[in-house]
Amino acid sequence: MIQNLLLALRQIPDPAFRRPLVFGALGALAGLVGLGWLSAWGLGAVAGGEGWLATAAAAAGALLVAVAAWWLFIPLLLAMSGLFLDGVAEAVERRHYPALPPPQGASVPAQIWSSSVLAARMVGLTLVLLPLSLLLPGIGLVLLWAVAAIGLGQGLFEGVALRRMGRDAARLLRRRRRLAIWGLGGVLALVAAVPGLNLLVPVLGTAAMTHLLHRAG
């Protein structure tokens, strides 16, 4: 697991990693801004639309989104950068596994769909657990980390595996290697909690999971 991460880190300067990094970050930031605006507007409208109660509700909505953004940023980042992560896996294979034949797995739209489903699942679970993390910070944070670890691990591994095999085969392989996948996902979830470094998670995770796919084969 550590070797897979180190190999991925050494390739971060690769030009193929820049596009998903930049576009994923910009898209995720735009999504958070939109989510914050909609939450503040919605709570203000529920409170009556005018007066101090509406203002307080709008402020509460903005505060809630600010707290949620810490954990929601990663699924949004994955959803956006998933459009470009195929190039990251291709760059890793070209550099480290040049003898591999051309990928003949699921189509790019199928890979994008898988990434979008992962992002939606993580958003839903995060929103469910957020109240618990506010009421019981210790337990809630551990659960949020576990959700991020499993979601990131399984989703990113399945995403790179789909380039090389069908959906059923990718899921079967994911189950066989679940301990290594969850461990790597746990490390990525910790990185995701650090502002600035969280921008690296999609490309770093994709590269590391590509190594896990081929090195464990």
VEXGU-298298 format. One record per residue (C-alpha): y negated, z, x negated; residue in one letter. Coordinates in steps of 0.05 Angstrom, whole numbers, plus 5000, padded with zeros to 4 digits. Layout:
REM VEXGU-298298
YZXA...
***
This chain:
REM VEXGU-298298
500050005000M495150194945I496849574905Q495449144966N488649454975L486949384901L488848644902L484448544963A478548914931L478848484869R478047854911Q472048104952I467147664912P471047044934D466446554970P471546495026A470347225044F462847155054R462646775119R466747265161P463047835128L456047575146V457647285215F461947875235G456448375216A450947985252L455147885314G457248615317A450148855309L447848395364A453448655408G451449385396L444149235411V446148895476G450849465495L445349975482G440349605524W445249515582L447250245580S440150495580A438150015635W444250185677G443250935674L435850855688G437450435749A442550945775V437351495767A432351115810G428950635762G422451025756E419851715738G422052245689W429252255713L430151515701A426951585632T431452165615A437551785639A435651175598A434651615536A441451945548A444551255553G441451045487A443851685454L450851605481L451150895454V448651125386A454551615383V459451095408A456850575359A460050955302W466950785330W465450165371L462549785312F469449625283I472549295345P466148895355L466348695282L473648485288L472248085351A466647685317M469647605247S476447425277G473446735286L473246645211F478747085182L483746515177D479846285116G480646975083V488246955090A488346245065E484146435003A488947014987V495046564993E491846014952R490246494895R496346954895H501846564930Y500745824913P508145644923A507845794998L508445195044P502745045092P502445545150P505945315213Q505445915257G501146035318A494945605329S487945835309V486045955383P492246395390A490046795329Q483046865357I485947095423W490147615387S483947875351S480047905416S485648295451V485848785393L478248885398A478448985473A484249485468R480549885414M474149895455V477750145516G481550695480L475250905442T471250965506L476651385537V476951855476L469451915464L468352465516P474052865485L470952775415S464453065442L467753655477L473053795424L470253495359P476253655315G481753405360I477552835387G475752565318L483052595296V485152205358L479651695347L481851605275W489151525297A487150995348V483150625296A488750675245A494150415291I489649895322G487049625257L493849635223G497849305278Q492448805298G490648565228L497948505206F499848125268E493847675259G495947455189V503247415208A501646945265L499346425214R506446395188R510946515248M511146545324G508547135365R515447445377D517447415304A510647705283A511448295330R518548425307L516348425234L510548885252R515249385283R519849375222R514149525174R510149975220R509850575171L506650155116A502149815167I499850475198W498650765129G494250185109L490850215176G489350945165G485850795099V481850235132L479850705188A476951195137L473150625104V470650425173A467351115180A462650985121V456350595140P455649975097G462949985074L465149875146N462649165140L468249025090L473849265136V475648595170P475848185105V478848755064L484048905117G485948175127T486848075052A490848715044A495248555103M496547855075T499048175012H503348665053L506348085091L508447695029H509748254979R514348615027A518047985045G
***
